[in-house]
Amino acid sequence: MSGEVPRGGEWHWLWDAYVVGICLAAVVAIALLNHRVPGNVPLAVAALAGIVVCVLAMGRRAVRWSERDWRTFAFVGAVVALWTLAFWASPVAVAAVPAIYPLVFATLSLGVALAVTTAVNLIPLILVLLAEGLRSPNLSIAIAFTLVGVVATPVIGTVIMTSMRQRRQLATLVAELAATRAESARLSREAGIAAERERLAREIHDTLAQGFTSIVTLAQAVEPELETDAAAAKRHVELIRATARENLAEARAMVAELTPADLRDGSLPAAIQRQCDRLATETGIAVTMRSYDLPAQSMAGSVVLLRAAQEALANIRKHAHASAVAVELTSSSDCIRLSLADNGIGVTDGNVEGFGLRGMRARVAQVGGAITVSPTPGGGTTVTVEVPA
């Protein structure tokens, strides 16, 4: 499972504190009750201290080992052996047996852990029988202790294993959540980068690329005019200079804030009028524009309409073979509408939608607008763009 935490993450430091606390309590009990239940106090204390050292040094690592790893059984065996030695040295050390339960259930499978803890619960009874026989005054206490342990151990073990399993699942979920958030952030960054690249591509296509196209067209026109019509050549050179300056202004504006220079320096109708005048001057196409009082609109909507006008006029220049273009900018209660109609060859079934028109559709969609391309009555193509007012 992706994001799964390593085995052993479910062993909380409180379990260490629990084991150490139980062993320390047993040491105090051994010291206080030695006058009533005599024993080898130093040996019992040393054995319980050995359990504490084993748990602090190896407990968390033992939980990480495989359930069938020999090291796991060696660890559990060492803890059980130390507790057995402590009990043999002082019967009061039986108070430390609850410290063994979490160690056994955390490192072994449930079936093996139940078998081991049952054996641990029988150890006091067995040692009493071996040391004192059936007439031992402590036999009844040992039997009672064994019965309590045999009944309580499965319950305690189940609680311990459930707690650890839930902690492990929680840690796994947290790791998966962190991985998911990291992946989501990565995908979001990649999507943002892709969207920004697409936006920049549209900006460059709608501004600099079209300006360079105009410069190339004018330069081609100048070459044959140099010898035959110097005045026309001079006029076209001036247009090349003006177009290059506008391209430079667009590039600077794009670098500074990606706001079209035409809109920064004037209104939307004036910016579109300049595009129309440029087309008429460079190609001789008769371009007429009508605009009406427009409500205040957002910069995003104005940029979309300006870029749509630039793209439509560029397509007319390159493909339409038109002699006249009618541009109209109007508004209604809920939208601003830009319409460009030419009398060219129109859109045929064989036409393939290019990058410019796809970019225009994407721009319009980003501001919640709509675009339609339809035949002009009498021949040609009409492009209509509507953006929210």
C-alpha positions as CSV (number, residue, x, y, z in Angstrom):
1,M,0.0,0.0,0.0
2,S,1.4,3.4,-1.0
3,G,2.4,5.6,1.9
4,E,2.5,2.7,4.4
5,V,4.6,3.5,7.4
6,P,7.4,1.2,8.5
7,R,6.6,-1.5,11.0
8,G,7.3,-0.3,14.6
9,G,5.7,3.1,14.2
10,E,2.8,1.9,16.3
11,W,5.1,1.5,19.4
12,H,4.5,4.7,21.3
13,W,6.9,6.1,23.9
14,L,4.1,5.6,26.5
15,W,4.6,1.9,26.2
16,D,8.2,2.4,27.2
17,A,7.1,4.5,30.1
18,Y,4.5,1.9,31.1
19,V,7.1,-1.0,31.2
20,V,9.6,1.1,33.1
21,G,7.0,2.3,35.5
22,I,5.7,-1.3,36.3
23,C,9.2,-2.5,36.8
24,L,10.1,0.4,39.2
25,A,6.8,-0.3,41.1
26,A,7.8,-3.9,41.4
27,V,11.3,-2.9,42.7
28,V,9.7,-0.7,45.4
29,A,7.3,-3.5,46.4
30,I,10.2,-6.0,46.6
31,A,12.1,-3.6,48.9
32,L,9.1,-2.8,51.1
33,L,7.8,-6.4,51.5
34,N,11.1,-8.2,51.9
35,H,10.5,-8.5,55.7
36,R,7.2,-10.3,55.1
37,V,8.2,-12.2,51.9
38,P,12.0,-12.7,52.1
39,G,14.1,-13.1,49.0
40,N,17.2,-12.1,47.2
41,V,16.5,-8.4,46.8
42,P,19.7,-7.5,44.8
43,L,19.2,-10.3,42.3
44,A,15.5,-9.5,41.8
45,V,16.2,-5.8,41.4
46,A,19.0,-6.6,38.9
47,A,16.8,-8.9,36.9
48,L,14.0,-6.2,36.7
49,A,16.6,-3.6,35.8
50,G,17.7,-6.0,33.0
51,I,14.1,-5.9,31.6
52,V,14.2,-2.1,31.6
53,V,17.5,-2.1,29.7
54,C,16.3,-4.6,27.2
55,V,13.1,-2.7,26.5
56,L,14.7,0.7,26.2
57,A,17.6,-0.6,24.1
58,M,15.7,-3.1,21.8
59,G,12.0,-2.7,22.3
60,R,11.2,-0.5,19.4
61,R,13.5,-2.4,17.1
62,A,12.0,-5.7,18.2
63,V,8.6,-4.5,17.1
64,R,10.0,-3.8,13.6
65,W,11.4,-7.3,13.1
66,S,9.4,-10.0,11.4
67,E,7.2,-12.0,13.7
68,R,9.1,-15.2,12.8
69,D,12.6,-13.6,13.1
70,W,14.8,-15.4,15.6
71,R,15.7,-12.0,17.1
72,T,12.1,-11.5,18.1
73,F,11.9,-14.7,20.0
74,A,15.3,-14.1,21.5
75,F,14.1,-10.7,22.8
76,V,10.9,-12.1,24.2
77,G,12.8,-15.1,25.7
78,A,15.3,-12.8,27.4
79,V,12.5,-10.6,28.9
80,V,10.6,-13.7,30.2
81,A,13.8,-15.3,31.5
82,L,14.7,-12.1,33.4
83,W,11.3,-11.9,34.9
84,T,11.4,-15.6,35.9
85,L,14.8,-15.0,37.6
86,A,13.4,-12.0,39.4
87,F,10.4,-14.0,40.6
88,W,12.6,-16.9,41.7
89,A,14.7,-14.4,43.6
90,S,11.7,-12.7,45.2
91,P,8.0,-13.8,44.8
92,V,7.0,-10.2,45.1
93,A,8.4,-9.7,41.6
94,V,5.2,-11.3,40.3
95,A,3.9,-7.6,40.3
96,A,6.1,-7.0,37.2
97,V,4.3,-9.5,35.0
98,P,1.9,-6.9,33.5
99,A,5.0,-5.3,32.0
100,I,5.6,-8.3,29.8
101,Y,2.2,-8.3,28.1
102,P,2.6,-5.4,25.7
103,L,6.1,-6.6,24.8
104,V,4.8,-10.0,23.8
105,F,1.7,-8.9,22.0
106,A,3.5,-6.1,20.1
107,T,6.2,-8.4,18.7
108,L,4.4,-11.8,18.1
109,S,1.3,-12.9,16.3
110,L,-1.9,-13.1,18.4
111,G,-1.8,-16.9,18.7
112,V,1.8,-17.2,19.6
113,A,1.5,-14.2,22.0
114,L,-1.4,-15.9,23.8
115,A,0.6,-19.1,24.2
116,V,3.6,-17.2,25.6
117,T,1.6,-15.2,28.0
118,T,-0.3,-18.3,29.2
119,A,3.1,-19.9,29.9
120,V,4.2,-16.8,31.7
121,N,1.1,-16.9,33.9
122,L,1.8,-20.5,34.8
123,I,5.4,-19.9,35.8
124,P,4.6,-18.7,39.4
125,L,2.4,-21.7,40.0
126,I,5.0,-24.1,38.6
127,L,7.8,-22.6,40.7
128,V,5.7,-22.7,43.8
129,L,5.0,-26.4,43.2
130,L,8.6,-27.2,42.5
131,A,9.9,-25.3,45.5
132,E,7.3,-26.1,48.1
133,G,5.1,-28.8,46.8
134,L,1.3,-29.2,47.1
135,R,1.4,-28.3,50.8
136,S,2.8,-24.8,50.1
137,P,1.1,-22.0,52.0
138,N,1.4,-19.9,48.9
139,L,-0.3,-22.4,46.6
140,S,-3.7,-20.9,46.8
141,I,-2.3,-17.5,46.0
142,A,-0.4,-18.9,43.1
143,I,-3.5,-20.6,41.7
144,A,-5.6,-17.5,42.1
145,F,-3.0,-15.4,40.4
146,T,-2.7,-17.9,37.5
147,L,-6.5,-17.9,37.0
148,V,-6.7,-14.1,36.9
149,G,-3.8,-14.0,34.5
150,V,-5.2,-16.6,32.2
151,V,-8.6,-14.8,32.0
152,A,-7.3,-11.2,31.8
153,T,-4.4,-11.8,29.4
154,P,-6.5,-12.3,26.2
155,V,-8.5,-9.1,27.0
156,I,-5.4,-7.1,27.7
157,G,-3.7,-8.5,24.6
158,T,-6.6,-7.7,22.4
159,V,-6.7,-4.1,23.7
160,I,-3.0,-3.7,23.2
161,M,-3.0,-5.2,19.6
162,T,-6.1,-3.1,18.7
163,S,-4.5,0.1,20.0
164,M,-1.3,-0.6,18.1
165,R,-3.1,-1.6,14.9
166,Q,-5.2,1.6,15.0
167,R,-2.1,3.7,15.6
168,R,-0.4,2.0,12.7
169,Q,-3.4,2.5,10.4
170,L,-3.6,6.2,11.5
171,A,0.1,6.7,10.8
172,T,-0.4,5.0,7.3
173,L,-3.3,7.3,6.5
174,V,-1.3,10.3,7.6
175,A,1.6,9.2,5.3
176,E,-0.8,8.6,2.4
177,L,-2.5,12.0,3.0
178,A,0.9,13.7,2.9
179,A,1.9,11.8,-0.3
180,T,-1.5,12.7,-1.9
181,R,-1.1,16.4,-1.0
182,A,2.5,16.4,-2.4
183,E,1.2,14.8,-5.6
184,S,-1.7,17.2,-5.8
185,A,0.7,20.1,-5.4
186,R,3.0,18.7,-8.1
187,L,0.1,18.3,-10.5
188,S,-1.2,21.7,-9.7
189,R,2.2,23.2,-10.4
190,E,2.5,21.3,-13.7
191,A,-1.0,22.4,-14.7
192,G,-0.2,26.0,-13.8
193,I,3.0,25.8,-15.8
194,A,1.2,24.3,-18.8
195,A,-1.6,26.9,-18.6
196,E,0.9,29.7,-18.4
197,R,2.9,28.3,-21.4
198,E,-0.4,28.1,-23.4
199,R,-1.3,31.7,-22.4
200,L,2.1,33.0,-23.3
201,A,1.9,31.2,-26.6
202,R,-1.4,32.8,-27.4
203,E,-0.1,36.2,-26.4
204,I,3.0,35.9,-28.6
205,H,0.9,34.5,-31.5
206,D,-1.7,37.3,-31.2
207,T,0.8,40.1,-30.9
208,L,4.5,39.7,-31.8
209,A,4.0,37.0,-34.4
210,Q,1.3,39.0,-36.3
211,G,3.5,42.1,-36.1
212,F,6.4,40.2,-37.6
213,T,4.1,38.9,-40.3
214,S,3.2,42.5,-41.2
215,I,6.8,43.4,-41.3
216,V,7.7,40.5,-43.6
217,T,4.7,41.4,-45.9
218,L,5.7,45.0,-46.1
219,A,9.4,44.2,-46.7
220,Q,8.4,41.9,-49.6
221,A,6.3,44.8,-51.0
222,V,9.2,47.3,-50.7
223,E,11.7,45.3,-52.7
224,P,10.1,45.7,-56.2
225,E,9.1,49.3,-55.3
226,L,12.7,50.5,-54.7
227,E,13.3,51.0,-58.4
228,T,9.8,51.7,-59.7
229,D,8.0,53.7,-57.0
230,A,10.3,55.3,-54.4
231,A,7.4,57.1,-52.7
232,A,5.5,53.9,-52.1
233,A,8.6,52.1,-50.9
234,K,9.3,55.0,-48.5
235,R,5.7,54.7,-47.2
236,H,6.1,51.0,-46.6
237,V,9.4,51.4,-44.9
238,E,7.7,53.9,-42.5
239,L,5.0,51.3,-41.9
240,I,7.7,48.7,-41.2
241,R,9.3,51.1,-38.7
242,A,5.9,51.8,-37.0
243,T,5.0,48.1,-36.8
244,A,8.4,47.3,-35.3
245,R,8.0,50.0,-32.7
246,E,4.5,48.7,-31.8
247,N,5.9,45.2,-31.5
248,L,8.6,46.4,-29.3
249,A,6.0,48.2,-27.1
250,E,4.0,44.9,-27.0
251,A,7.1,43.0,-26.0
252,R,7.9,45.4,-23.2
253,A,4.3,45.4,-21.9
254,M,4.2,41.6,-22.0
255,V,7.4,41.4,-19.9
256,A,6.2,44.1,-17.5
257,E,2.6,43.0,-16.9
258,L,1.2,41.2,-20.0
259,T,-1.2,44.1,-20.5
260,P,-1.6,45.0,-24.2
261,A,0.0,48.3,-24.9
262,D,-3.0,49.4,-27.0
263,L,-5.3,49.0,-24.1
264,R,-2.9,50.6,-21.6
265,D,-2.7,53.7,-23.8
266,G,-6.4,54.0,-24.9
267,S,-9.9,52.5,-25.0
268,L,-10.9,49.2,-26.5
269,P,-12.7,50.8,-29.6
270,A,-9.7,52.9,-30.3
271,A,-7.3,49.9,-30.0
272,I,-9.5,47.9,-32.5
273,Q,-9.7,50.9,-34.8
274,R,-5.9,51.0,-35.0
275,Q,-5.9,47.3,-36.0
276,C,-8.4,48.0,-38.7
277,D,-6.5,51.0,-40.0
278,R,-3.3,49.0,-40.1
279,L,-5.0,46.2,-42.2
280,A,-6.4,48.8,-44.6
281,T,-3.1,50.6,-45.0
282,E,-1.0,47.5,-45.5
283,T,-3.4,45.5,-47.8
284,G,-5.7,48.0,-49.4
285,I,-8.8,46.2,-48.0
286,A,-11.6,48.5,-47.2
287,V,-12.2,48.2,-43.5
288,T,-15.1,50.0,-41.8
289,M,-15.7,50.0,-38.0
290,R,-18.7,51.0,-36.0
291,S,-18.8,51.1,-32.2
292,Y,-21.3,52.3,-29.7
293,D,-21.2,53.5,-26.1
294,L,-19.8,50.6,-24.2
295,P,-20.3,49.9,-20.4
296,A,-17.2,49.6,-18.3
297,Q,-15.7,46.2,-18.6
298,S,-12.9,44.3,-17.0
299,M,-9.4,44.3,-18.4
300,A,-9.7,40.5,-19.0
301,G,-12.7,41.0,-21.2
302,S,-11.1,43.9,-23.1
303,V,-7.9,41.8,-23.8
304,V,-10.0,38.9,-25.1
305,L,-11.9,41.2,-27.5
306,L,-8.8,42.9,-28.7
307,R,-6.9,39.6,-29.3
308,A,-10.0,38.2,-31.1
309,A,-10.0,41.2,-33.4
310,Q,-6.3,40.9,-34.0
311,E,-6.6,37.2,-34.8
312,A,-9.6,37.6,-37.0
313,L,-8.0,40.4,-39.0
314,A,-4.8,38.4,-39.4
315,N,-6.8,35.5,-40.7
316,I,-8.6,37.8,-43.2
317,R,-5.2,39.1,-44.3
318,K,-3.8,35.6,-44.9
319,H,-6.7,33.5,-46.0
320,A,-9.9,35.4,-46.9
321,H,-8.9,37.1,-50.2
322,A,-11.5,39.8,-49.2
323,S,-11.9,43.3,-50.5
324,A,-14.0,44.6,-47.6
325,V,-14.4,44.0,-43.9
326,A,-17.1,45.3,-41.6
327,V,-16.2,45.5,-37.9
328,E,-18.9,46.2,-35.3
329,L,-18.5,46.6,-31.5
330,T,-21.8,46.7,-29.6
331,S,-23.2,46.0,-26.1
332,S,-26.3,44.6,-24.6
333,S,-27.5,44.2,-21.0
334,D,-25.3,41.2,-20.3
335,C,-22.6,41.1,-22.9
336,I,-20.3,43.0,-25.2
337,R,-20.3,41.7,-28.8
338,L,-17.6,42.0,-31.4
339,S,-18.4,41.1,-35.0
340,L,-16.1,41.0,-38.0
341,A,-17.6,40.2,-41.4
342,D,-15.6,39.9,-44.6
343,N,-16.6,39.3,-48.2
344,G,-13.9,36.8,-49.0
345,I,-13.9,33.2,-50.0
346,G,-15.5,32.0,-46.8
347,V,-14.9,28.9,-44.7
348,T,-14.9,25.6,-46.7
349,D,-15.3,22.1,-45.4
350,G,-11.6,21.5,-46.0
351,N,-10.4,24.3,-43.7
352,V,-8.6,23.1,-40.6
353,E,-8.9,25.2,-37.5
354,G,-5.5,26.6,-36.7
355,F,-3.7,27.5,-33.6
356,G,-4.9,31.1,-33.7
357,L,-8.6,30.2,-33.8
358,R,-8.1,27.5,-31.1
359,G,-6.3,30.1,-29.0
360,M,-9.1,32.5,-29.6
361,R,-11.7,30.0,-28.4
362,A,-9.6,29.2,-25.3
363,R,-9.3,32.9,-24.4
364,V,-13.0,33.5,-24.8
365,A,-13.9,30.4,-22.7
366,Q,-11.7,31.6,-19.9
367,V,-13.8,34.7,-19.4
368,G,-17.1,32.8,-19.8
369,G,-17.8,34.1,-23.3
370,A,-18.8,32.5,-26.6
371,I,-17.5,32.6,-30.2
372,T,-19.1,31.7,-33.4
373,V,-17.8,31.4,-37.0
374,S,-20.4,31.5,-39.7
375,P,-20.9,32.4,-43.4
376,T,-21.5,36.0,-44.3
377,P,-24.7,36.5,-46.4
378,G,-23.6,37.0,-49.9
379,G,-20.2,35.3,-49.3
380,G,-17.4,35.5,-46.8
381,T,-17.0,34.7,-43.1
382,T,-18.4,36.4,-40.0
383,V,-16.7,36.0,-36.6
384,T,-18.7,36.9,-33.6
385,V,-17.3,37.1,-30.1
386,E,-19.4,37.8,-27.0
387,V,-17.9,38.3,-23.5
388,P,-19.8,39.1,-20.3
389,A,-20.4,42.8,-19.7
